[in-house]
Amino acid sequence: MNARALVSVVALGLLSCGGGAKEQKKDEKPRQEAPPPRPVPEPVIITQPTADSPVVTVRLVFRGGSADDPAGQAGVTSLLADVMTEATETLDAAALKKALFPYATGIVAYVDMETVVFEMTVHREAADKALPHFFATVIQPRMDARDFDRFRKDAITDIETRLRQADDENLGKAALDQFLWAGHPYANYPGGTVASLRGLTLEQLNTQRARLITRARMVAGIGGGYSPEVEQLFRDAVGKIPAGEAWDPVPLPELPPLSGVDVQLVEKGTDSTPITMGFRYGLTRKDPDFYAMMVANSAFGEHRQMGGRLFLKMRELRGLNYGDYSYLEHYIQSGYDTLALLNIPRRQHSFRIWLRPVEPDDRIFALRQALRELRLLRNDGLTVQEFERTRDFLKGYSLLWEQGTSRKLGYAMDDVLNGTTEFIPGLRKALETLTLEQVNAAIKKHLQADTMVVTILAKDTDTLRKALLSGAPSPRSAEKTRNQDAAMQKEDAAIAAYDLKLTPPRVVITTVSELF
C-alpha cells in the first residue's frame, strides 16, 4: 500500500492502531495529503563559442510575455522591460548611457505574447566591462518612479499618435489580432491599451517582474568570441537571477473553428487602403510538413522578396501597391532588415496575407485577387518551375538568416523555445529531398481558401461596406488596364467578379479610437 492510500485508510477509521485513529464523523471530509512542491526547473543555458568572432552576444529570454499580463493590466510586461533596461540600482538613466557609450553598445529589450527578451552585443575586448551593466538591469534594475511615469506616458503616446495615426501597416496587423484571436490571450496587443496604461502602477510592474524574470522561466545564451573569464561572468550573473517558482504557460483556449469570410472595417483618415487577412490553424515548426510549407509560402509570398506569386501578379503585372506577402507563422521584421525577429515563439499560429496599401479604387479588386490566388494555390498547388526556383532560392537565402553572432544564438534559443532541433540546418537538408508532390500535398492539407478574417483601414467605411455587400464586380479603370493583353483582361474579369460570399452580419465597422 502506498503512502497516499495509507493516509486515506487511516482517515476513514478503517485501520485501528491502539485507538490512535479516530472514527470519522458522518459528514466529515477525509483529510487529504498536501501535494508535494513542484520542482523548480533549472534555466536552459546555451553556449556558442566562435574563436574568430570579434563580438560577444548575450541573450536572456524569459518565457512569459504580454499573454501573461494580468486582467486589467494590459501592457504591464512591455512597460516593465522598458523601465528595467533604463537604469540600475547604482546608475540612473543618464549614468548608464554614459557608462556604455565607450563600448559602442546598448541594451535591447522586446516583448511578445510568450516571451520577454534582453540582449547585448559588444566587442569582445569590452565584454567584461559592458556585460556587468547589462546584467545589472536584469538583476538589480532601479525601477525609478520618474522613469516609470515617463515610459508610461510614452507608451500612451505611442498608441494614440504612432499606432492609431501614423503606422497603418502595424495598425492593420494589431487590429487583425484583436479580431482573429477574440477571446484568446493573443488578442492582447503587447503595448497594452490606453485605459490600462493609465491605470498601471509601479507596484504592479514590480509584481510582474517577480513573476516573470526568474531562472525557472529563462533560456540564457552567450555566443561569439568570449574568453573563459567572460563565460564565467555570464554564468555567475545567471545564477544571481531569482530562482522563481515552478510555472505553467498561460492556458490557450481552443477557439471555435472559423468558416466563411469575416471583414472588419476600421474607420481611419487614410488616403490609401491597407489590407491584412488571416486564419488560425494548427501548423507549427514541429509539424513534419513545416519545411514543405516554407517552400510553398516562399513561392506564394516570401516577405520583402519579389519572386512570390502574389508580388508578381499584384505589383509587377498590375502595379496595385508596394508589396504583397504571406506568412506561415507569427512574424515581426527585425528592425529595418528584411529578416525575422527571433525568440518570439507562439504555441498557436495563423496564416496571413499582407497587402501593403492600395488605392481606394482598387481595394476590392485587390482583396478579391489575393483570396482568388490563395484558392488557386490551394486547389492547384505549385508548378514544377515555381517549386524548383523556390527550392534553389531558399538554399541560398536561408544562409542569410543565421548571419552574425546574434542571429546564430537566437536560432539556437528558438530551437529550445519551439521544441525543434537545428531548425535552419534541417531546412537546408530537407530541401535536398523534398518533392513537388510533398509540397502540394502539404498545401492541400494546411491551407484554406474559404475561411478568412480580413481587416481593412479606410476613411469611408460605410461606402466600402455597401460595395462589399453588393457583390457587384469591381473592375479596374480603363486607364490602368489599357496595355493588357487578352489573357490578362480575361483574368482581370474573373478577379473582378470573384464571389466573396459576404453577408451583412459578417462585415462590421469600428473606429480607430476604439482600438487599444
C-alpha positions as CSV (number, residue, x, y, z in Angstrom):
1,M,0.0,0.0,0.0
2,N,1.4,3.4,-1.0
3,A,1.7,6.3,1.4
4,R,-1.3,8.2,-0.1
5,A,-3.5,5.1,0.2
6,L,-2.4,4.5,3.8
7,V,-3.3,8.0,4.8
8,S,-6.7,7.7,3.2
9,V,-7.4,4.4,5.1
10,V,-6.4,5.9,8.4
11,A,-8.6,9.0,7.8
12,L,-11.6,6.8,7.2
13,G,-11.1,5.0,10.5
14,L,-10.8,1.6,8.8
15,L,-7.4,0.9,10.4
16,S,-7.0,0.9,14.2
17,C,-3.7,1.2,15.9
18,G,-4.2,1.1,19.7
19,G,-7.0,3.7,19.4
20,G,-4.7,6.1,17.6
21,A,-7.1,6.6,14.7
22,K,-10.4,8.4,15.4
23,E,-13.6,7.3,13.9
24,Q,-14.7,9.7,11.1
25,K,-17.9,11.6,11.7
26,K,-20.6,11.1,9.2
27,D,-20.3,14.4,7.3
28,E,-16.6,14.9,7.9
29,K,-14.5,15.0,4.7
30,P,-11.4,12.8,4.7
31,R,-8.1,14.6,5.2
32,Q,-6.1,14.9,2.0
33,E,-2.4,14.8,1.8
34,A,-0.9,18.1,0.6
35,P,0.7,17.7,-2.9
36,P,4.4,17.8,-2.8
37,P,6.0,21.0,-4.0
38,R,6.7,21.1,-7.7
39,P,10.4,21.1,-8.6
40,V,11.6,24.4,-9.9
41,P,13.1,23.9,-13.4
42,E,16.7,24.9,-14.0
43,P,17.4,27.5,-16.7
44,V,18.5,26.4,-20.1
45,I,22.0,27.7,-20.9
46,I,23.3,27.7,-24.5
47,T,26.9,28.5,-25.3
48,Q,28.1,29.1,-28.8
49,P,31.9,30.0,-28.7
50,T,33.3,31.2,-32.0
51,A,37.0,31.9,-31.6
52,D,37.4,34.2,-34.5
53,S,34.3,36.4,-33.8
54,P,35.2,40.0,-32.8
55,V,32.0,40.3,-30.8
56,V,30.1,38.7,-27.9
57,T,26.3,38.4,-27.7
58,V,24.3,37.6,-24.6
59,R,20.6,36.9,-24.8
60,L,18.2,36.2,-21.9
61,V,14.7,35.0,-22.9
62,F,12.0,34.7,-20.2
63,R,9.0,32.6,-21.1
64,G,6.1,34.8,-20.3
65,G,5.1,37.9,-22.3
66,S,2.0,40.0,-22.8
67,A,-0.2,36.9,-22.8
68,D,0.8,36.9,-19.1
69,D,-0.4,40.4,-18.4
70,P,-2.9,40.2,-15.5
71,A,-6.5,41.2,-16.2
72,G,-6.8,44.9,-16.3
73,Q,-3.0,45.4,-16.7
74,A,-2.5,45.1,-20.5
75,G,0.9,46.4,-21.4
76,V,2.5,45.8,-18.0
77,T,5.1,43.4,-19.3
78,S,6.2,45.6,-22.2
79,L,6.4,48.6,-19.8
80,L,8.3,46.5,-17.4
81,A,11.0,45.7,-20.0
82,D,11.4,49.4,-20.8
83,V,11.8,50.5,-17.2
84,M,14.2,47.7,-16.3
85,T,16.6,48.5,-19.1
86,E,16.7,52.2,-18.4
87,A,18.7,52.2,-15.1
88,T,20.3,50.1,-12.4
89,E,20.4,50.4,-8.6
90,T,23.8,52.2,-8.9
91,L,23.4,54.0,-12.2
92,D,20.5,56.2,-13.2
93,A,19.4,56.5,-16.9
94,A,22.0,59.2,-17.8
95,A,24.8,57.5,-15.9
96,L,24.1,54.1,-17.6
97,K,24.1,55.6,-21.0
98,K,27.4,57.3,-20.2
99,A,28.9,54.1,-18.9
100,L,28.0,52.1,-22.0
101,F,29.0,54.8,-24.5
102,P,32.7,54.0,-24.6
103,Y,31.9,50.4,-25.6
104,A,29.6,51.3,-28.5
105,T,26.8,49.1,-27.3
106,G,23.4,49.3,-25.7
107,I,20.7,47.0,-24.2
108,V,17.9,45.7,-26.5
109,A,14.7,44.6,-25.0
110,Y,11.4,43.5,-26.6
111,V,8.2,41.7,-25.5
112,D,5.9,39.5,-27.5
113,M,3.0,37.3,-26.5
114,E,5.0,34.5,-25.0
115,T,8.5,35.9,-24.3
116,V,10.5,38.8,-22.8
117,V,13.9,39.2,-24.5
118,F,17.0,41.1,-23.3
119,E,20.1,41.3,-25.5
120,M,23.5,42.9,-25.7
121,T,26.2,42.6,-28.4
122,V,29.6,44.1,-27.7
123,H,33.2,43.9,-28.9
124,R,35.0,41.0,-27.3
125,E,37.6,43.4,-25.8
126,A,34.9,45.3,-23.9
127,A,32.7,42.4,-22.9
128,D,34.0,42.1,-19.3
129,K,33.3,45.8,-18.8
130,A,29.9,46.2,-20.5
131,L,28.2,43.0,-19.6
132,P,28.0,43.7,-15.9
133,H,25.9,46.7,-16.7
134,F,23.6,44.6,-18.9
135,F,23.1,42.0,-16.1
136,A,22.5,44.8,-13.5
137,T,19.5,45.9,-15.4
138,V,18.0,42.4,-15.1
139,I,19.2,41.6,-11.6
140,Q,19.1,45.0,-9.9
141,P,17.0,47.4,-12.0
142,R,16.4,50.8,-10.5
143,M,12.6,50.8,-11.2
144,D,12.6,54.5,-10.7
145,A,9.2,56.2,-10.3
146,R,10.2,59.0,-12.7
147,D,11.3,56.5,-15.3
148,F,8.1,54.7,-14.9
149,D,5.9,57.8,-15.4
150,R,7.9,58.8,-18.4
151,F,7.7,55.4,-20.1
152,R,4.0,55.1,-19.3
153,K,3.3,58.5,-21.0
154,D,5.5,57.4,-23.9
155,A,3.5,54.1,-24.3
156,I,0.2,56.0,-24.3
157,T,1.5,58.5,-26.9
158,D,2.8,55.6,-29.0
159,I,-0.7,54.1,-29.2
160,E,-2.5,57.4,-29.7
161,T,-0.1,59.0,-32.1
162,R,2.0,56.4,-33.9
163,L,-0.1,53.3,-34.0
164,R,-3.5,54.8,-34.5
165,Q,-2.5,57.7,-36.7
166,A,0.9,57.1,-38.4
167,D,1.6,53.4,-38.8
168,D,-1.1,51.9,-40.9
169,E,0.7,48.6,-41.6
170,N,1.2,47.8,-37.9
171,L,-2.2,49.1,-37.0
172,G,-3.8,46.7,-39.5
173,K,-1.8,43.8,-38.1
174,A,-2.7,44.6,-34.5
175,A,-6.3,45.1,-35.3
176,L,-6.4,41.8,-37.1
177,D,-5.0,40.1,-34.0
178,Q,-7.9,41.5,-31.9
179,F,-10.4,40.3,-34.4
180,L,-8.8,37.0,-35.3
181,W,-8.0,36.0,-31.7
182,A,-11.0,37.4,-29.9
183,G,-11.5,35.7,-26.5
184,H,-7.9,34.5,-26.6
185,P,-4.7,35.8,-24.9
186,Y,-3.2,36.5,-28.3
187,A,-5.8,39.2,-28.8
188,N,-3.8,41.4,-26.3
189,Y,-1.7,44.0,-28.1
190,P,1.7,43.8,-26.3
191,G,1.8,47.6,-25.9
192,G,-1.4,47.4,-23.9
193,T,-4.4,49.8,-24.2
194,V,-4.6,53.5,-23.4
195,A,-7.0,52.8,-20.5
196,S,-4.9,50.0,-18.9
197,L,-1.7,52.0,-19.2
198,R,-3.3,55.0,-17.4
199,G,-4.2,52.7,-14.5
200,L,-0.8,50.9,-14.1
201,T,1.3,51.4,-11.0
202,L,5.0,50.8,-10.3
203,E,4.0,48.3,-7.7
204,Q,2.2,46.2,-10.5
205,L,5.4,46.3,-12.6
206,N,7.5,45.0,-9.6
207,T,4.9,42.2,-9.0
208,Q,5.1,41.2,-12.7
209,R,8.9,41.3,-12.5
210,A,8.9,38.9,-9.6
211,R,6.7,36.5,-11.6
212,L,8.4,36.5,-14.9
213,I,12.1,37.5,-14.5
214,T,13.3,34.2,-13.0
215,R,15.7,31.4,-13.7
216,A,12.7,29.0,-13.8
217,R,11.4,30.7,-16.9
218,M,14.7,31.5,-18.5
219,V,16.7,30.4,-21.6
220,A,20.1,32.1,-21.5
221,G,22.6,32.2,-24.2
222,I,26.1,33.5,-25.0
223,G,27.9,33.4,-28.3
224,G,30.9,34.8,-30.2
225,G,34.5,35.3,-29.3
226,Y,34.2,35.3,-25.5
227,S,37.0,34.3,-23.1
228,P,36.7,31.8,-20.3
229,E,36.6,34.7,-17.9
230,V,33.6,36.3,-19.7
231,E,31.8,32.9,-19.8
232,Q,32.3,32.7,-16.0
233,L,31.0,36.2,-15.6
234,F,27.9,35.2,-17.7
235,R,27.3,32.0,-15.6
236,D,27.8,33.8,-12.3
237,A,25.3,36.5,-13.3
238,V,22.7,34.0,-14.5
239,G,23.0,32.3,-11.1
240,K,22.1,35.6,-9.4
241,I,18.8,36.0,-11.2
242,P,16.0,35.0,-8.7
243,A,15.1,31.3,-8.9
244,G,11.4,31.8,-9.1
245,E,8.7,29.1,-8.8
246,A,7.5,26.3,-11.0
247,W,5.0,27.6,-13.5
248,D,2.7,26.6,-16.3
249,P,2.3,28.5,-19.6
250,V,-0.9,30.6,-19.8
251,P,-3.7,28.3,-20.9
252,L,-4.6,28.8,-24.6
253,P,-8.3,28.1,-25.2
254,E,-9.4,26.0,-28.2
255,L,-11.4,28.6,-30.2
256,P,-14.3,27.5,-32.4
257,P,-13.4,26.8,-35.9
258,L,-13.8,29.6,-38.4
259,S,-15.8,29.4,-41.6
260,G,-16.5,31.9,-44.3
261,V,-15.1,35.3,-44.7
262,D,-15.4,38.0,-41.9
263,V,-14.4,41.6,-42.6
264,Q,-13.6,44.3,-40.0
265,L,-13.5,47.8,-41.5
266,V,-11.6,50.3,-39.4
267,E,-12.6,53.9,-39.8
268,K,-9.5,56.0,-40.1
269,G,-8.4,59.0,-42.0
270,T,-6.2,57.4,-44.6
271,D,-5.8,58.1,-48.3
272,S,-4.7,54.5,-49.0
273,T,-6.2,51.2,-48.0
274,P,-4.0,48.7,-46.1
275,I,-5.5,45.2,-46.1
276,T,-4.5,42.4,-43.7
277,M,-6.0,39.0,-43.5
278,G,-5.5,35.6,-42.0
279,F,-6.9,32.4,-40.5
280,R,-6.0,30.3,-37.4
281,Y,-4.6,26.8,-38.0
282,G,-2.6,24.1,-36.3
283,L,0.7,24.2,-38.2
284,T,3.8,24.7,-36.1
285,R,7.6,24.2,-36.6
286,K,7.4,20.7,-35.1
287,D,5.0,19.6,-37.9
288,P,6.6,17.3,-40.4
289,D,5.0,19.4,-43.2
290,F,6.6,22.7,-42.0
291,Y,9.6,22.7,-44.4
292,A,7.3,21.8,-47.3
293,M,5.0,24.7,-46.3
294,M,8.1,27.0,-46.1
295,V,8.7,26.3,-49.8
296,A,5.0,26.8,-50.6
297,N,4.9,30.1,-48.7
298,S,8.1,31.4,-50.2
299,A,6.8,30.7,-53.7
300,F,3.5,32.4,-52.8
301,G,4.7,35.5,-50.9
302,E,8.1,35.5,-49.1
303,H,8.5,38.7,-47.0
304,R,10.1,41.6,-48.9
305,Q,11.0,39.3,-51.8
306,M,10.0,39.9,-55.4
307,G,9.7,36.3,-56.6
308,G,6.4,35.3,-54.9
309,R,3.2,34.7,-56.9
310,L,1.3,37.5,-55.0
311,F,4.1,40.0,-55.6
312,L,4.5,39.2,-59.3
313,K,0.8,39.2,-60.1
314,M,-0.4,42.1,-57.9
315,R,2.6,44.5,-58.0
316,E,4.7,43.6,-61.0
317,L,1.9,42.9,-63.5
318,R,-0.8,45.3,-62.2
319,G,1.0,47.9,-60.1
320,L,-1.6,47.6,-57.4
321,N,0.6,48.5,-54.5
322,Y,4.1,48.4,-52.9
323,G,4.2,44.7,-51.8
324,D,2.1,41.6,-51.2
325,Y,3.4,38.9,-48.8
326,S,2.3,35.8,-46.9
327,Y,3.4,34.3,-43.6
328,L,3.2,30.8,-42.1
329,E,3.6,31.9,-38.5
330,H,3.8,35.0,-36.3
331,Y,6.2,37.4,-37.9
332,I,7.9,40.7,-36.9
333,Q,10.5,42.2,-39.1
334,S,13.8,42.7,-37.3
335,G,14.4,46.5,-37.4
336,Y,14.9,47.8,-40.9
337,D,16.2,44.4,-42.0
338,T,14.2,42.0,-44.2
339,L,14.8,39.2,-41.7
340,A,12.5,37.9,-38.9
341,L,12.8,38.9,-35.3
342,L,13.9,35.9,-33.3
343,N,12.7,34.4,-30.0
344,I,9.0,35.3,-30.4
345,P,7.6,31.8,-30.3
346,R,3.8,31.0,-30.2
347,R,2.1,27.8,-29.4
348,Q,-0.7,28.6,-31.8
349,H,-0.4,30.2,-35.2
350,S,-2.2,31.8,-38.1
351,F,-1.6,32.0,-41.8
352,R,-1.6,35.6,-43.0
353,I,-1.5,37.8,-46.1
354,W,-0.5,41.5,-46.0
355,L,-1.4,43.8,-48.9
356,R,0.6,46.9,-48.4
357,P,-1.7,49.8,-49.2
358,V,-3.6,50.0,-52.4
359,E,-5.5,53.0,-53.9
360,P,-9.2,53.1,-52.7
361,D,-10.5,52.5,-56.3
362,D,-8.6,49.2,-56.4
363,R,-9.1,47.9,-52.8
364,I,-12.0,45.4,-53.5
365,F,-10.2,44.2,-56.6
366,A,-7.0,43.6,-54.6
367,L,-8.9,41.8,-51.9
368,R,-10.6,39.6,-54.5
369,Q,-7.3,38.8,-56.2
370,A,-5.5,37.8,-53.0
371,L,-8.3,35.5,-52.0
372,R,-8.5,34.1,-55.5
373,E,-4.8,33.5,-55.7
374,L,-4.9,31.6,-52.4
375,R,-7.7,29.5,-53.7
376,L,-5.7,28.7,-56.9
377,L,-2.7,27.8,-54.7
378,R,-4.9,25.6,-52.5
379,N,-6.5,23.8,-55.5
380,D,-3.7,23.5,-58.0
381,G,-0.5,23.8,-55.9
382,L,2.8,25.0,-57.3
383,T,4.1,24.4,-60.8
384,V,7.3,22.5,-61.4
385,Q,9.1,25.8,-62.3
386,E,7.9,27.5,-59.1
387,F,8.9,24.6,-57.0
388,E,12.4,24.3,-58.4
389,R,13.1,28.0,-58.4
390,T,11.9,28.5,-54.8
391,R,13.8,25.4,-53.5
392,D,17.0,26.7,-55.0
393,F,16.3,30.2,-53.7
394,L,15.8,29.0,-50.2
395,K,19.0,27.0,-50.2
396,G,20.9,30.3,-50.5
397,Y,18.6,32.7,-48.8
398,S,18.4,30.6,-45.6
399,L,22.2,31.1,-45.2
400,L,21.5,34.8,-44.6
401,W,19.1,34.1,-41.7
402,E,21.9,32.8,-39.5
403,Q,24.4,35.5,-40.4
404,G,26.1,37.0,-37.3
405,T,26.6,36.0,-33.8
406,S,23.3,37.4,-32.6
407,R,21.2,35.5,-35.1
408,K,23.0,32.2,-34.7
409,L,22.5,32.4,-31.0
410,G,18.9,33.4,-31.5
411,Y,18.1,30.4,-33.7
412,A,19.7,28.1,-31.2
413,M,17.5,29.5,-28.5
414,D,14.4,29.3,-30.8
415,D,15.1,25.5,-31.0
416,V,14.6,25.4,-27.3
417,L,11.6,27.6,-27.3
418,N,9.9,25.9,-30.2
419,G,10.9,22.3,-29.4
420,T,12.9,21.8,-32.6
421,T,16.4,20.7,-33.4
422,E,18.7,22.7,-35.7
423,F,15.8,24.2,-37.4
424,I,17.6,26.1,-40.2
425,P,20.2,23.4,-41.0
426,G,17.2,21.0,-41.0
427,L,15.6,23.1,-43.7
428,R,18.6,23.0,-45.9
429,K,18.8,19.3,-45.5
430,A,15.1,18.8,-46.3
431,L,15.4,20.9,-49.4
432,E,17.7,18.2,-50.9
433,T,15.0,15.6,-50.8
434,L,11.6,17.5,-50.9
435,T,9.5,16.8,-53.9
436,L,6.8,18.9,-55.6
437,E,4.2,16.2,-54.7
438,Q,5.1,16.6,-51.0
439,V,4.8,20.3,-51.1
440,N,1.4,20.3,-53.0
441,A,0.0,17.7,-50.6
442,A,1.0,19.9,-47.6
443,I,-0.7,22.9,-49.3
444,K,-4.0,21.0,-49.6
445,K,-3.7,19.8,-46.0
446,H,-3.0,23.1,-44.3
447,L,-4.2,26.0,-46.4
448,Q,-7.9,27.1,-46.6
449,A,-9.4,29.3,-49.2
450,D,-13.0,29.6,-47.9
451,T,-12.1,30.8,-44.4
452,M,-10.5,34.2,-43.7
453,V,-10.7,37.1,-41.3
454,V,-10.0,40.4,-43.1
455,T,-9.1,43.9,-41.6
456,I,-9.3,46.9,-43.9
457,L,-8.4,50.5,-42.9
458,A,-10.5,53.1,-44.8
459,K,-11.9,56.6,-44.3
460,D,-15.2,55.8,-45.9
461,T,-16.2,52.6,-44.3
462,D,-19.9,53.0,-44.9
463,T,-19.3,53.3,-48.6
464,L,-16.9,50.4,-48.6
465,R,-19.3,48.2,-46.6
466,K,-22.1,48.7,-49.1
467,A,-19.8,48.0,-52.0
468,L,-18.5,44.8,-50.4
469,L,-22.0,43.5,-49.6
470,S,-23.4,44.4,-53.0
471,G,-21.3,41.6,-54.6
472,A,-21.1,43.8,-57.7
473,P,-18.0,43.3,-59.9
474,S,-15.1,45.7,-59.1
475,P,-13.2,46.1,-62.4
476,R,-10.1,48.4,-62.6
477,S,-10.3,51.6,-64.6
478,A,-9.7,51.5,-68.4
479,E,-6.7,53.8,-67.9
480,K,-5.0,51.3,-65.7
481,T,-5.7,48.3,-67.9
482,R,-5.3,49.7,-71.4
483,N,-2.0,47.9,-72.1
484,Q,-3.1,44.5,-71.0
485,D,-3.2,41.6,-73.4
486,A,-6.3,39.4,-73.9
487,A,-5.2,36.7,-71.4
488,M,-4.7,39.3,-68.6
489,Q,-8.0,41.0,-69.5
490,K,-9.8,37.7,-69.1
491,E,-8.1,37.1,-65.8
492,D,-9.0,40.6,-64.5
493,A,-12.6,39.9,-65.4
494,A,-12.5,36.7,-63.3
495,I,-10.9,38.6,-60.4
496,A,-13.4,41.5,-60.6
497,A,-16.3,39.1,-60.3
498,Y,-14.8,36.7,-57.7
499,D,-17.5,35.9,-55.2
500,L,-16.5,36.9,-51.6
501,K,-19.8,35.5,-50.3
502,L,-20.2,38.2,-47.7
503,T,-23.4,38.8,-45.6
504,P,-24.3,41.9,-43.5
505,P,-23.5,40.4,-40.1
506,R,-20.0,39.5,-41.2
507,V,-18.9,42.9,-42.3
508,V,-18.5,45.1,-39.3
509,I,-17.3,48.7,-38.7
510,T,-15.2,50.0,-35.9
511,T,-13.4,53.3,-35.4
512,V,-9.6,53.6,-34.8
513,S,-10.3,55.3,-31.5
514,E,-12.0,52.2,-30.2
515,L,-8.9,50.1,-30.7
516,F,-6.4,49.7,-27.9
